[in-house]
Amino acid sequence: MGWSLKTLSKLWNVTILILVLLNILGSIFSDQVRGNIVTLVDTISSSGLQGLAVAIFLLYIMRKVPSHFGILVKAKGFNKEFWDSL
């Protein structure tokens, strides 16, 4: 049971990291992605308490992304070393 939960946790962390990296790359190269992110931030900020709850939840989900990004750079890509260090 513990093994499967650990694997699911690693998959969740890798998925969030990939989504954040794709958003960063998309923001650099595509006007549409940048516009979507601006619209999302505007919608969240103008939604009152529900928007605040969503913003806190998104920040909670992405709390480990900087450390995982550092691990990804140190492992030089998505490989077994990266997977084992999560």
PDB file of N, CA, C and O in Angstrom:
ATOM      1  N   MET A   1       0.825  -1.196   0.000  1.00  0.00           N
ATOM      2  CA  MET A   1       0.000   0.000   0.000  1.00  0.00           C
ATOM      3  C   MET A   1       0.868   1.257   0.000  1.00  0.00           C
ATOM      4  O   MET A   1       0.604   2.201  -0.745  1.00  0.00           O
ATOM      5  N   GLY A   2       1.911   1.264   0.846  1.00  0.00           N
ATOM      6  CA  GLY A   2       2.781   2.422   0.938  1.00  0.00           C
ATOM      7  C   GLY A   2       3.535   2.684  -0.353  1.00  0.00           C
ATOM      8  O   GLY A   2       3.776   3.835  -0.717  1.00  0.00           O
ATOM      9  N   TRP A   3       3.915   1.596  -1.055  1.00  0.00           N
ATOM     10  CA  TRP A   3       4.646   1.741  -2.305  1.00  0.00           C
ATOM     11  C   TRP A   3       3.801   2.435  -3.361  1.00  0.00           C
ATOM     12  O   TRP A   3       4.294   3.302  -4.082  1.00  0.00           O
ATOM     13  N   SER A   4       2.540   2.060  -3.455  1.00  0.00           N
ATOM     14  CA  SER A   4       1.683   2.661  -4.477  1.00  0.00           C
ATOM     15  C   SER A   4       1.387   4.127  -4.164  1.00  0.00           C
ATOM     16  O   SER A   4       1.303   4.947  -5.078  1.00  0.00           O
ATOM     17  N   LEU A   5       1.231   4.466  -2.889  1.00  0.00           N
ATOM     18  CA  LEU A   5       1.007   5.865  -2.534  1.00  0.00           C
ATOM     19  C   LEU A   5       2.246   6.712  -2.811  1.00  0.00           C
ATOM     20  O   LEU A   5       2.134   7.864  -3.232  1.00  0.00           O
ATOM     21  N   LYS A   6       3.425   6.142  -2.575  1.00  0.00           N
ATOM     22  CA  LYS A   6       4.665   6.860  -2.859  1.00  0.00           C
ATOM     23  C   LYS A   6       4.813   7.094  -4.361  1.00  0.00           C
ATOM     24  O   LYS A   6       5.230   8.170  -4.790  1.00  0.00           O
ATOM     25  N   THR A   7       4.471   6.087  -5.152  1.00  0.00           N
ATOM     26  CA  THR A   7       4.534   6.214  -6.608  1.00  0.00           C
ATOM     27  C   THR A   7       3.527   7.246  -7.101  1.00  0.00           C
ATOM     28  O   THR A   7       3.849   8.057  -7.968  1.00  0.00           O
ATOM     29  N   LEU A   8       2.317   7.223  -6.560  1.00  0.00           N
ATOM     30  CA  LEU A   8       1.311   8.221  -6.950  1.00  0.00           C
ATOM     31  C   LEU A   8       1.753   9.631  -6.572  1.00  0.00           C
ATOM     32  O   LEU A   8       1.519  10.577  -7.324  1.00  0.00           O
ATOM     33  N   SER A   9       2.382   9.775  -5.424  1.00  0.00           N
ATOM     34  CA  SER A   9       2.892  11.075  -5.005  1.00  0.00           C
ATOM     35  C   SER A   9       3.975  11.573  -5.961  1.00  0.00           C
ATOM     36  O   SER A   9       3.997  12.749  -6.323  1.00  0.00           O
ATOM     37  N   LYS A  10       4.868  10.676  -6.366  1.00  0.00           N
ATOM     38  CA  LYS A  10       5.913  11.054  -7.316  1.00  0.00           C
ATOM     39  C   LYS A  10       5.312  11.437  -8.668  1.00  0.00           C
ATOM     40  O   LYS A  10       5.735  12.417  -9.282  1.00  0.00           O
ATOM     41  N   LEU A  11       4.327  10.666  -9.131  1.00  0.00           N
ATOM     42  CA  LEU A  11       3.665  10.991 -10.397  1.00  0.00           C
ATOM     43  C   LEU A  11       2.969  12.349 -10.324  1.00  0.00           C
ATOM     44  O   LEU A  11       3.024  13.125 -11.277  1.00  0.00           O
ATOM     45  N   TRP A  12       2.320  12.637  -9.208  1.00  0.00           N
ATOM     46  CA  TRP A  12       1.649  13.921  -9.012  1.00  0.00           C
ATOM     47  C   TRP A  12       2.676  15.057  -9.071  1.00  0.00           C
ATOM     48  O   TRP A  12       2.447  16.066  -9.739  1.00  0.00           O
ATOM     49  N   ASN A  13       3.802  14.896  -8.377  1.00  0.00           N
ATOM     50  CA  ASN A  13       4.832  15.930  -8.362  1.00  0.00           C
ATOM     51  C   ASN A  13       5.424  16.152  -9.750  1.00  0.00           C
ATOM     52  O   ASN A  13       5.652  17.294 -10.146  1.00  0.00           O
ATOM     53  N   VAL A  14       5.672  15.084 -10.485  1.00  0.00           N
ATOM     54  CA  VAL A  14       6.218  15.206 -11.835  1.00  0.00           C
ATOM     55  C   VAL A  14       5.206  15.878 -12.759  1.00  0.00           C
ATOM     56  O   VAL A  14       5.580  16.709 -13.586  1.00  0.00           O
ATOM     57  N   THR A  15       3.936  15.526 -12.625  1.00  0.00           N
ATOM     58  CA  THR A  15       2.893  16.134 -13.454  1.00  0.00           C
ATOM     59  C   THR A  15       2.794  17.640 -13.205  1.00  0.00           C
ATOM     60  O   THR A  15       2.721  18.423 -14.152  1.00  0.00           O
ATOM     61  N   ILE A  16       2.793  18.042 -11.944  1.00  0.00           N
ATOM     62  CA  ILE A  16       2.731  19.465 -11.618  1.00  0.00           C
ATOM     63  C   ILE A  16       3.959  20.182 -12.151  1.00  0.00           C
ATOM     64  O   ILE A  16       3.839  21.280 -12.693  1.00  0.00           O
ATOM     65  N   LEU A  17       5.146  19.586 -12.009  1.00  0.00           N
ATOM     66  CA  LEU A  17       6.374  20.190 -12.514  1.00  0.00           C
ATOM     67  C   LEU A  17       6.319  20.363 -14.022  1.00  0.00           C
ATOM     68  O   LEU A  17       6.702  21.413 -14.540  1.00  0.00           O
ATOM     69  N   ILE A  18       5.851  19.351 -14.730  1.00  0.00           N
ATOM     70  CA  ILE A  18       5.745  19.441 -16.189  1.00  0.00           C
ATOM     71  C   ILE A  18       4.765  20.538 -16.597  1.00  0.00           C
ATOM     72  O   ILE A  18       5.042  21.301 -17.523  1.00  0.00           O
ATOM     73  N   LEU A  19       3.626  20.625 -15.919  1.00  0.00           N
ATOM     74  CA  LEU A  19       2.644  21.662 -16.247  1.00  0.00           C
ATOM     75  C   LEU A  19       3.202  23.062 -16.013  1.00  0.00           C
ATOM     76  O   LEU A  19       2.977  23.962 -16.823  1.00  0.00           O
ATOM     77  N   VAL A  20       3.926  23.253 -14.918  1.00  0.00           N
ATOM     78  CA  VAL A  20       4.515  24.564 -14.639  1.00  0.00           C
ATOM     79  C   VAL A  20       5.581  24.900 -15.682  1.00  0.00           C
ATOM     80  O   VAL A  20       5.639  26.030 -16.167  1.00  0.00           O
ATOM     81  N   LEU A  21       6.421  23.927 -16.028  1.00  0.00           N
ATOM     82  CA  LEU A  21       7.445  24.173 -17.043  1.00  0.00           C
ATOM     83  C   LEU A  21       6.828  24.488 -18.405  1.00  0.00           C
ATOM     84  O   LEU A  21       7.320  25.358 -19.123  1.00  0.00           O
ATOM     85  N   LEU A  22       5.762  23.790 -18.758  1.00  0.00           N
ATOM     86  CA  LEU A  22       5.085  24.085 -20.024  1.00  0.00           C
ATOM     87  C   LEU A  22       4.461  25.478 -20.017  1.00  0.00           C
ATOM     88  O   LEU A  22       4.479  26.170 -21.035  1.00  0.00           O
ATOM     89  N   ASN A  23       3.910  25.892 -18.877  1.00  0.00           N
ATOM     90  CA  ASN A  23       3.361  27.241 -18.780  1.00  0.00           C
ATOM     91  C   ASN A  23       4.451  28.294 -18.911  1.00  0.00           C
ATOM     92  O   ASN A  23       4.250  29.321 -19.560  1.00  0.00           O
ATOM     93  N   ILE A  24       5.598  28.048 -18.302  1.00  0.00           N
ATOM     94  CA  ILE A  24       6.698  29.006 -18.406  1.00  0.00           C
ATOM     95  C   ILE A  24       7.190  29.098 -19.846  1.00  0.00           C
ATOM     96  O   ILE A  24       7.362  30.196 -20.375  1.00  0.00           O
ATOM     97  N   LEU A  25       7.414  27.956 -20.479  1.00  0.00           N
ATOM     98  CA  LEU A  25       7.854  27.976 -21.873  1.00  0.00           C
ATOM     99  C   LEU A  25       6.790  28.564 -22.793  1.00  0.00           C
ATOM    100  O   LEU A  25       7.108  29.315 -23.715  1.00  0.00           O
ATOM    101  N   GLY A  26       5.538  28.227 -22.545  1.00  0.00           N
ATOM    102  CA  GLY A  26       4.455  28.785 -23.355  1.00  0.00           C
ATOM    103  C   GLY A  26       4.325  30.282 -23.183  1.00  0.00           C
ATOM    104  O   GLY A  26       3.992  30.985 -24.137  1.00  0.00           O
ATOM    105  N   SER A  27       4.581  30.782 -21.991  1.00  0.00           N
ATOM    106  CA  SER A  27       4.503  32.219 -21.746  1.00  0.00           C
ATOM    107  C   SER A  27       5.596  32.967 -22.493  1.00  0.00           C
ATOM    108  O   SER A  27       5.398  34.099 -22.933  1.00  0.00           O
ATOM    109  N   ILE A  28       6.731  32.336 -22.630  1.00  0.00           N
ATOM    110  CA  ILE A  28       7.842  32.976 -23.327  1.00  0.00           C
ATOM    111  C   ILE A  28       7.572  33.031 -24.831  1.00  0.00           C
ATOM    112  O   ILE A  28       7.818  34.056 -25.469  1.00  0.00           O
ATOM    113  N   PHE A  29       7.075  31.947 -25.392  1.00  0.00           N
ATOM    114  CA  PHE A  29       6.993  31.834 -26.847  1.00  0.00           C
ATOM    115  C   PHE A  29       5.623  32.113 -27.458  1.00  0.00           C
ATOM    116  O   PHE A  29       5.541  32.344 -28.664  1.00  0.00           O
ATOM    117  N   SER A  30       4.548  32.102 -26.675  1.00  0.00           N
ATOM    118  CA  SER A  30       3.217  32.214 -27.257  1.00  0.00           C
ATOM    119  C   SER A  30       2.406  33.326 -26.591  1.00  0.00           C
ATOM    120  O   SER A  30       2.310  33.395 -25.366  1.00  0.00           O
ATOM    121  N   ASP A  31       1.831  34.187 -27.417  1.00  0.00           N
ATOM    122  CA  ASP A  31       0.974  35.253 -26.897  1.00  0.00           C
ATOM    123  C   ASP A  31      -0.326  34.700 -26.329  1.00  0.00           C
ATOM    124  O   ASP A  31      -0.871  35.261 -25.379  1.00  0.00           O
ATOM    125  N   GLN A  32      -0.826  33.617 -26.892  1.00  0.00           N
ATOM    126  CA  GLN A  32      -2.093  33.046 -26.428  1.00  0.00           C
ATOM    127  C   GLN A  32      -1.969  32.488 -25.016  1.00  0.00           C
ATOM    128  O   GLN A  32      -2.870  32.670 -24.197  1.00  0.00           O
ATOM    129  N   VAL A  33      -0.866  31.814 -24.726  1.00  0.00           N
ATOM    130  CA  VAL A  33      -0.671  31.270 -23.379  1.00  0.00           C
ATOM    131  C   VAL A  33      -0.544  32.412 -22.378  1.00  0.00           C
ATOM    132  O   VAL A  33      -1.122  32.360 -21.293  1.00  0.00           O
ATOM    133  N   ARG A  34       0.214  33.445 -22.746  1.00  0.00           N
ATOM    134  CA  ARG A  34       0.348  34.615 -21.875  1.00  0.00           C
ATOM    135  C   ARG A  34      -1.006  35.254 -21.605  1.00  0.00           C
ATOM    136  O   ARG A  34      -1.302  35.621 -20.468  1.00  0.00           O
ATOM    137  N   GLY A  35      -1.825  35.388 -22.630  1.00  0.00           N
ATOM    138  CA  GLY A  35      -3.160  35.955 -22.467  1.00  0.00           C
ATOM    139  C   GLY A  35      -4.046  35.103 -21.572  1.00  0.00           C
ATOM    140  O   GLY A  35      -4.806  35.633 -20.762  1.00  0.00           O
ATOM    141  N   ASN A  36      -3.951  33.792 -21.715  1.00  0.00           N
ATOM    142  CA  ASN A  36      -4.734  32.888 -20.865  1.00  0.00           C
ATOM    143  C   ASN A  36      -4.321  32.996 -19.410  1.00  0.00           C
ATOM    144  O   ASN A  36      -5.175  32.971 -18.524  1.00  0.00           O
ATOM    145  N   ILE A  37      -3.021  33.117 -19.146  1.00  0.00           N
ATOM    146  CA  ILE A  37      -2.552  33.250 -17.771  1.00  0.00           C
ATOM    147  C   ILE A  37      -3.008  34.564 -17.169  1.00  0.00           C
ATOM    148  O   ILE A  37      -3.420  34.608 -16.009  1.00  0.00           O
ATOM    149  N   VAL A  38      -2.938  35.639 -17.948  1.00  0.00           N
ATOM    150  CA  VAL A  38      -3.406  36.946 -17.466  1.00  0.00           C
ATOM    151  C   VAL A  38      -4.902  36.894 -17.177  1.00  0.00           C
ATOM    152  O   VAL A  38      -5.353  37.433 -16.167  1.00  0.00           O
ATOM    153  N   THR A  39      -5.667  36.260 -18.041  1.00  0.00           N
ATOM    154  CA  THR A  39      -7.108  36.130 -17.827  1.00  0.00           C
ATOM    155  C   THR A  39      -7.410  35.302 -16.583  1.00  0.00           C
ATOM    156  O   THR A  39      -8.316  35.643 -15.823  1.00  0.00           O
ATOM    157  N   LEU A  40      -6.670  34.226 -16.363  1.00  0.00           N
ATOM    158  CA  LEU A  40      -6.856  33.398 -15.177  1.00  0.00           C
ATOM    159  C   LEU A  40      -6.575  34.194 -13.902  1.00  0.00           C
ATOM    160  O   LEU A  40      -7.352  34.139 -12.949  1.00  0.00           O
ATOM    161  N   VAL A  41      -5.474  34.926 -13.888  1.00  0.00           N
ATOM    162  CA  VAL A  41      -5.140  35.741 -12.715  1.00  0.00           C
ATOM    163  C   VAL A  41      -6.188  36.813 -12.482  1.00  0.00           C
ATOM    164  O   VAL A  41      -6.562  37.066 -11.337  1.00  0.00           O
ATOM    165  N   ASP A  42      -6.672  37.448 -13.543  1.00  0.00           N
ATOM    166  CA  ASP A  42      -7.704  38.476 -13.420  1.00  0.00           C
ATOM    167  C   ASP A  42      -9.007  37.883 -12.881  1.00  0.00           C
ATOM    168  O   ASP A  42      -9.661  38.486 -12.030  1.00  0.00           O
ATOM    169  N   THR A  43      -9.377  36.720 -13.369  1.00  0.00           N
ATOM    170  CA  THR A  43     -10.602  36.067 -12.902  1.00  0.00           C
ATOM    171  C   THR A  43     -10.494  35.667 -11.444  1.00  0.00           C
ATOM    172  O   THR A  43     -11.432  35.868 -10.673  1.00  0.00           O
ATOM    173  N   ILE A  44      -9.359  35.103 -11.060  1.00  0.00           N
ATOM    174  CA  ILE A  44      -9.169  34.684  -9.666  1.00  0.00           C
ATOM    175  C   ILE A  44      -9.179  35.894  -8.738  1.00  0.00           C
ATOM    176  O   ILE A  44      -9.776  35.855  -7.662  1.00  0.00           O
ATOM    177  N   SER A  45      -8.509  36.976  -9.164  1.00  0.00           N
ATOM    178  CA  SER A  45      -8.422  38.144  -8.286  1.00  0.00           C
ATOM    179  C   SER A  45      -9.746  38.888  -8.149  1.00  0.00           C
ATOM    180  O   SER A  45      -9.945  39.606  -7.169  1.00  0.00           O
ATOM    181  N   SER A  46     -10.637  38.733  -9.094  1.00  0.00           N
ATOM    182  CA  SER A  46     -11.913  39.449  -9.011  1.00  0.00           C
ATOM    183  C   SER A  46     -13.060  38.562  -8.507  1.00  0.00           C
ATOM    184  O   SER A  46     -14.222  38.962  -8.574  1.00  0.00           O
ATOM    185  N   SER A  47     -12.744  37.369  -8.006  1.00  0.00           N
ATOM    186  CA  SER A  47     -13.792  36.446  -7.582  1.00  0.00           C
ATOM    187  C   SER A  47     -14.057  36.436  -6.084  1.00  0.00           C
ATOM    188  O   SER A  47     -14.825  35.601  -5.608  1.00  0.00           O
ATOM    189  N   GLY A  48     -13.452  37.324  -5.343  1.00  0.00           N
ATOM    190  CA  GLY A  48     -13.732  37.415  -3.915  1.00  0.00           C
ATOM    191  C   GLY A  48     -13.135  36.271  -3.121  1.00  0.00           C
ATOM    192  O   GLY A  48     -12.001  35.857  -3.363  1.00  0.00           O
ATOM    193  N   LEU A  49     -13.914  35.758  -2.162  1.00  0.00           N
ATOM    194  CA  LEU A  49     -13.419  34.706  -1.277  1.00  0.00           C
ATOM    195  C   LEU A  49     -13.150  33.392  -2.011  1.00  0.00           C
ATOM    196  O   LEU A  49     -12.215  32.669  -1.668  1.00  0.00           O
ATOM    197  N   GLN A  50     -13.967  33.084  -3.017  1.00  0.00           N
ATOM    198  CA  GLN A  50     -13.728  31.868  -3.786  1.00  0.00           C
ATOM    199  C   GLN A  50     -12.415  31.976  -4.548  1.00  0.00           C
ATOM    200  O   GLN A  50     -11.662  31.006  -4.628  1.00  0.00           O
ATOM    201  N   GLY A  51     -12.139  33.136  -5.101  1.00  0.00           N
ATOM    202  CA  GLY A  51     -10.878  33.354  -5.801  1.00  0.00           C
ATOM    203  C   GLY A  51      -9.693  33.248  -4.866  1.00  0.00           C
ATOM    204  O   GLY A  51      -8.655  32.695  -5.229  1.00  0.00           O
ATOM    205  N   LEU A  52      -9.846  33.780  -3.660  1.00  0.00           N
ATOM    206  CA  LEU A  52      -8.787  33.673  -2.665  1.00  0.00           C
ATOM    207  C   LEU A  52      -8.530  32.211  -2.296  1.00  0.00           C
ATOM    208  O   LEU A  52      -7.380  31.795  -2.160  1.00  0.00           O
ATOM    209  N   ALA A  53      -9.603  31.435  -2.137  1.00  0.00           N
ATOM    210  CA  ALA A  53      -9.458  30.015  -1.822  1.00  0.00           C
ATOM    211  C   ALA A  53      -8.762  29.271  -2.960  1.00  0.00           C
ATOM    212  O   ALA A  53      -7.905  28.422  -2.713  1.00  0.00           O
ATOM    213  N   VAL A  54      -9.120  29.581  -4.194  1.00  0.00           N
ATOM    214  CA  VAL A  54      -8.479  28.936  -5.344  1.00  0.00           C
ATOM    215  C   VAL A  54      -7.017  29.333  -5.427  1.00  0.00           C
ATOM    216  O   VAL A  54      -6.167  28.489  -5.709  1.00  0.00           O
ATOM    217  N   ALA A  55      -6.704  30.606  -5.187  1.00  0.00           N
ATOM    218  CA  ALA A  55      -5.316  31.061  -5.230  1.00  0.00           C
ATOM    219  C   ALA A  55      -4.478  30.369  -4.163  1.00  0.00           C
ATOM    220  O   ALA A  55      -3.350  29.957  -4.435  1.00  0.00           O
ATOM    221  N   ILE A  56      -5.012  30.237  -2.958  1.00  0.00           N
ATOM    222  CA  ILE A  56      -4.289  29.544  -1.884  1.00  0.00           C
ATOM    223  C   ILE A  56      -4.092  28.077  -2.243  1.00  0.00           C
ATOM    224  O   ILE A  56      -3.022  27.521  -1.994  1.00  0.00           O
ATOM    225  N   PHE A  57      -5.102  27.445  -2.823  1.00  0.00           N
ATOM    226  CA  PHE A  57      -4.992  26.047  -3.235  1.00  0.00           C
ATOM    227  C   PHE A  57      -3.933  25.875  -4.322  1.00  0.00           C
ATOM    228  O   PHE A  57      -3.143  24.932  -4.265  1.00  0.00           O
ATOM    229  N   LEU A  58      -3.902  26.768  -5.310  1.00  0.00           N
ATOM    230  CA  LEU A  58      -2.893  26.688  -6.371  1.00  0.00           C
ATOM    231  C   LEU A  58      -1.485  26.885  -5.817  1.00  0.00           C
ATOM    232  O   LEU A  58      -0.548  26.200  -6.226  1.00  0.00           O
ATOM    233  N   LEU A  59      -1.343  27.821  -4.890  1.00  0.00           N
ATOM    234  CA  LEU A  59      -0.033  28.019  -4.262  1.00  0.00           C
ATOM    235  C   LEU A  59       0.380  26.796  -3.451  1.00  0.00           C
ATOM    236  O   LEU A  59       1.556  26.432  -3.429  1.00  0.00           O
ATOM    237  N   TYR A  60      -0.579  26.164  -2.786  1.00  0.00           N
ATOM    238  CA  TYR A  60      -0.291  24.952  -2.020  1.00  0.00           C
ATOM    239  C   TYR A  60       0.160  23.814  -2.934  1.00  0.00           C
ATOM    240  O   TYR A  60       1.091  23.081  -2.601  1.00  0.00           O
ATOM    241  N   ILE A  61      -0.492  23.668  -4.074  1.00  0.00           N
ATOM    242  CA  ILE A  61      -0.128  22.618  -5.019  1.00  0.00           C
ATOM    243  C   ILE A  61       1.287  22.846  -5.554  1.00  0.00           C
ATOM    244  O   ILE A  61       2.044  21.892  -5.734  1.00  0.00           O
ATOM    245  N   MET A  62       1.642  24.097  -5.806  1.00  0.00           N
ATOM    246  CA  MET A  62       2.925  24.397  -6.432  1.00  0.00           C
ATOM    247  C   MET A  62       4.033  24.704  -5.436  1.00  0.00           C
ATOM    248  O   MET A  62       5.056  25.266  -5.827  1.00  0.00           O
ATOM    249  N   ARG A  63       3.869  24.359  -4.172  1.00  0.00           N
ATOM    250  CA  ARG A  63       4.846  24.711  -3.152  1.00  0.00           C
ATOM    251  C   ARG A  63       6.183  24.000  -3.325  1.00  0.00           C
ATOM    252  O   ARG A  63       7.211  24.534  -2.909  1.00  0.00           O
ATOM    253  N   LYS A  64       6.201  22.832  -3.916  1.00  0.00           N
ATOM    254  CA  LYS A  64       7.424  22.059  -4.067  1.00  0.00           C
ATOM    255  C   LYS A  64       8.077  22.213  -5.436  1.00  0.00           C
ATOM    256  O   LYS A  64       9.130  21.626  -5.682  1.00  0.00           O
ATOM    257  N   VAL A  65       7.479  22.983  -6.321  1.00  0.00           N
ATOM    258  CA  VAL A  65       7.994  23.102  -7.680  1.00  0.00           C
ATOM    259  C   VAL A  65       9.425  23.653  -7.713  1.00  0.00           C
ATOM    260  O   VAL A  65      10.240  23.109  -8.458  1.00  0.00           O
ATOM    261  N   PRO A  66       9.780  24.694  -6.956  1.00  0.00           N
ATOM    262  CA  PRO A  66      11.167  25.181  -7.034  1.00  0.00           C
ATOM    263  C   PRO A  66      12.207  24.132  -6.628  1.00  0.00           C
ATOM    264  O   PRO A  66      13.249  24.013  -7.273  1.00  0.00           O
ATOM    265  N   SER A  67      11.933  23.382  -5.577  1.00  0.00           N
ATOM    266  CA  SER A  67      12.905  22.355  -5.170  1.00  0.00           C
ATOM    267  C   SER A  67      12.965  21.223  -6.190  1.00  0.00           C
ATOM    268  O   SER A  67      14.041  20.684  -6.446  1.00  0.00           O
ATOM    269  N   HIS A  68      11.833  20.856  -6.774  1.00  0.00           N
ATOM    270  CA  HIS A  68      11.836  19.806  -7.795  1.00  0.00           C
ATOM    271  C   HIS A  68      12.525  20.282  -9.063  1.00  0.00           C
ATOM    272  O   HIS A  68      13.158  19.490  -9.762  1.00  0.00           O
ATOM    273  N   PHE A  69      12.408  21.568  -9.365  1.00  0.00           N
ATOM    274  CA  PHE A  69      13.113  22.114 -10.523  1.00  0.00           C
ATOM    275  C   PHE A  69      14.625  22.036 -10.298  1.00  0.00           C
ATOM    276  O   PHE A  69      15.378  21.720 -11.219  1.00  0.00           O
ATOM    277  N   GLY A  70      15.060  22.323  -9.075  1.00  0.00           N
ATOM    278  CA  GLY A  70      16.478  22.190  -8.745  1.00  0.00           C
ATOM    279  C   GLY A  70      16.953  20.757  -8.866  1.00  0.00           C
ATOM    280  O   GLY A  70      18.050  20.506  -9.364  1.00  0.00           O
ATOM    281  N   ILE A  71      16.141  19.817  -8.418  1.00  0.00           N
ATOM    282  CA  ILE A  71      16.481  18.390  -8.543  1.00  0.00           C
ATOM    283  C   ILE A  71      16.546  17.994 -10.019  1.00  0.00           C
ATOM    284  O   ILE A  71      17.418  17.220 -10.414  1.00  0.00           O
ATOM    285  N   LEU A  72      15.631  18.517 -10.833  1.00  0.00           N
ATOM    286  CA  LEU A  72      15.617  18.217 -12.259  1.00  0.00           C
ATOM    287  C   LEU A  72      16.887  18.724 -12.937  1.00  0.00           C
ATOM    288  O   LEU A  72      17.464  18.026 -13.771  1.00  0.00           O
ATOM    289  N   VAL A  73      17.324  19.919 -12.590  1.00  0.00           N
ATOM    290  CA  VAL A  73      18.544  20.468 -13.172  1.00  0.00           C
ATOM    291  C   VAL A  73      19.757  19.664 -12.719  1.00  0.00           C
ATOM    292  O   VAL A  73      20.647  19.373 -13.519  1.00  0.00           O
ATOM    293  N   LYS A  74      19.793  19.306 -11.435  1.00  0.00           N
ATOM    294  CA  LYS A  74      20.926  18.537 -10.908  1.00  0.00           C
ATOM    295  C   LYS A  74      20.999  17.151 -11.549  1.00  0.00           C
ATOM    296  O   LYS A  74      22.093  16.641 -11.794  1.00  0.00           O
ATOM    297  N   ALA A  75      19.838  16.534 -11.824  1.00  0.00           N
ATOM    298  CA  ALA A  75      19.807  15.209 -12.445  1.00  0.00           C
ATOM    299  C   ALA A  75      20.000  15.279 -13.957  1.00  0.00           C
ATOM    300  O   ALA A  75      20.148  14.248 -14.613  1.00  0.00           O
ATOM    301  N   LYS A  76      19.998  16.488 -14.509  1.00  0.00           N
ATOM    302  CA  LYS A  76      20.176  16.732 -15.947  1.00  0.00           C
ATOM    303  C   LYS A  76      19.083  16.083 -16.787  1.00  0.00           C
ATOM    304  O   LYS A  76      19.358  15.483 -17.827  1.00  0.00           O
ATOM    305  N   GLY A  77      17.849  16.207 -16.331  1.00  0.00           N
ATOM    306  CA  GLY A  77      16.719  15.729 -17.117  1.00  0.00           C
ATOM    307  C   GLY A  77      15.855  14.741 -16.372  1.00  0.00           C
ATOM    308  O   GLY A  77      16.119  14.385 -15.223  1.00  0.00           O
ATOM    309  N   PHE A  78      14.797  14.302 -17.071  1.00  0.00           N
ATOM    310  CA  PHE A  78      13.880  13.317 -16.515  1.00  0.00           C
ATOM    311  C   PHE A  78      14.493  11.935 -16.698  1.00  0.00           C
ATOM    312  O   PHE A  78      14.385  11.339 -17.770  1.00  0.00           O
ATOM    313  N   ASN A  79      15.130  11.431 -15.661  1.00  0.00           N
ATOM    314  CA  ASN A  79      15.752  10.120 -15.735  1.00  0.00           C
ATOM    315  C   ASN A  79      15.564   9.403 -14.403  1.00  0.00           C
ATOM    316  O   ASN A  79      14.852   9.889 -13.524  1.00  0.00           O
ATOM    317  N   LYS A  80      16.202   8.249 -14.259  1.00  0.00           N
ATOM    318  CA  LYS A  80      16.042   7.445 -13.042  1.00  0.00           C
ATOM    319  C   LYS A  80      16.574   8.177 -11.818  1.00  0.00           C
ATOM    320  O   LYS A  80      16.002   8.066 -10.733  1.00  0.00           O
ATOM    321  N   GLU A  81      17.650   8.916 -11.977  1.00  0.00           N
ATOM    322  CA  GLU A  81      18.210   9.681 -10.857  1.00  0.00           C
ATOM    323  C   GLU A  81      17.209  10.718 -10.351  1.00  0.00           C
ATOM    324  O   GLU A  81      17.060  10.911  -9.144  1.00  0.00           O
ATOM    325  N   PHE A  82      16.526  11.381 -11.285  1.00  0.00           N
ATOM    326  CA  PHE A  82      15.495  12.356 -10.899  1.00  0.00           C
ATOM    327  C   PHE A  82      14.347  11.660 -10.180  1.00  0.00           C
ATOM    328  O   PHE A  82      13.879  12.135  -9.145  1.00  0.00           O
ATOM    329  N   TRP A  83      13.891  10.533 -10.727  1.00  0.00           N
ATOM    330  CA  TRP A  83      12.757   9.798 -10.149  1.00  0.00           C
ATOM    331  C   TRP A  83      13.101   9.313  -8.736  1.00  0.00           C
ATOM    332  O   TRP A  83      12.276   9.406  -7.828  1.00  0.00           O
ATOM    333  N   ASP A  84      14.308   8.801  -8.558  1.00  0.00           N
ATOM    334  CA  ASP A  84      14.698   8.286  -7.242  1.00  0.00           C
ATOM    335  C   ASP A  84      14.881   9.402  -6.218  1.00  0.00           C
ATOM    336  O   ASP A  84      14.681   9.179  -5.024  1.00  0.00           O
ATOM    337  N   SER A  85      15.257  10.597  -6.665  1.00  0.00           N
ATOM    338  CA  SER A  85      15.494  11.689  -5.716  1.00  0.00           C
ATOM    339  C   SER A  85      14.208  12.406  -5.310  1.00  0.00           C
ATOM    340  O   SER A  85      14.240  13.233  -4.398  1.00  0.00           O
ATOM    341  N   LEU A  86      13.097  12.121  -5.947  1.00  0.00           N
ATOM    342  CA  LEU A  86      11.831  12.743  -5.538  1.00  0.00           C
ATOM    343  C   LEU A  86      11.388  12.141  -4.272  1.00  0.00           C
ATOM    344  O   LEU A  86      10.342  12.516  -3.743  1.00  0.00           O
TER     345      LEU A  86
END
